[in-house]
Each structure stands twice: as structure tokens, then as C-alpha cells.
Amino acid sequence: RQLEGAGLSIADLRTDLRSGLVLIKLMEVLSGSSIKTRYQKEPKMRVQQLENIKLVFDFMEDEGIKLVSVRPSDICDGNMKLTLGLIWRLVLRYQIQCPRKVFLSWFQAALPHSKISNFTSNWSDGRNLAGLVDYCEPGLIPDHASLDPNRAVENLTNAMSLAEKRFNIPQVIAPEDLAGDPDELSVMTYLSYFCQPNSIG
């Protein structure tokens, strides 16, 4: 979503970041600053791709983003574990700009009767997400507390669809994934859109 305005998109993390160009544009959009150093705009050779990614890494460090155990070659080679780690660093820096405990307390305050204690199982049956949507616009899902927890995918699909239509919250995680054994980082990323500055929350 951050890249839509720049006319770029990411379909496959294994290949789309290889040239470094998408990472350069992503960092410029997220940081609000332009990368002044000249870079290869049509990198066809591996060495050119690595140079572009190294330039991005240097820019990230200047932005205060700590990179641990990841090299330009890891991104160029499509190492998914390290690539996802890099993307999560960006999420932490630009999307979730507060510690986990503070982040959790926001949802506990918004949903005081739900006893929110985590970013995994507490959200998997859809009732708390429906409650969050109703908190953002009272009356939108007034029966959220009485939803059937055994109809998790249906509950989540409805809540996420309403959140997207009413509040422009992107569905960065699928209802089916959230209903299963959700990844904490993915859930936190999705929920972070509700409590960003100028957001509905």
C-alpha cells in the first residue's frame, strides 16, 4: 500500500526486491526523504543489484534501523527468512512506532471487557476484532460479544471487510490465516493500522 502512490507494487518478496529499486523507493516513501546517492536505475548485473541494496542498507542505518545478520546478498538471493526480518524492521520503525507493551495497552483500553493479553489467540475467532471495529464506529457491529467463536472465518471476514470499507484498513493478513494459528507479527502489523496518527482509532 505504501508503494501504490509511487506506481510500484510487491508481488513476490523473493524476486521483487532483488534489484534494490523497490527497496529504494519504499525507503523514500516511508522516510519522506530522497536517497541522494546515485544508484543503478536499470541494474541487470548482480554486482549492480548488490550495490543498490547496500545503498539502501546504509540509508536504513542512517534512519536508525538496526540490521542484524542480513547482507545485501541475502536479499538479492531471495532468502525469505531474512527478507521478512528486514520488512519487519521497517514495520517496527515506520508502522508500529511504540513498544509492544504500550501497543497492547491501547487495545486493552479500547476493549476493556475482552481481557486482551496477546496478539495471537485473542484475535483468532473474530469477536475481539469485531469489537474493535464497533469501538471505532459504535453500532457497526453491536452484537460482537455474542458472535459464535466457532464461526471464526465468517466473523473475521465480516469485520475485516467493514474495517476496509469504512476505515480504509488494508487486509494485510487473510481471515483464514488469522483464524488458524496466526503469526504475532502479522497480527500486530494489521492491528497497527487502527491506532496510527489520524487513523479511525
Secondary structure, DSSP 8 states (H G I E B T S, - for coil): -TTGGGT---S-HHHHTTTSHHHHHHHHHHHS----S---SS--SHHHHHHHHHHHHHHHHHTT----S--HHHHHTT-HHHHHHHHHHHIIIII--S-HHHHHHHHHHHSTTS----SSGGGTTSHHHHHHHHHHSTTSSTTGGGS-GGGHHHHHHHHHHHHHHHH-----S-HHHHHSS--HHHHHHHHHGGGSTTS--
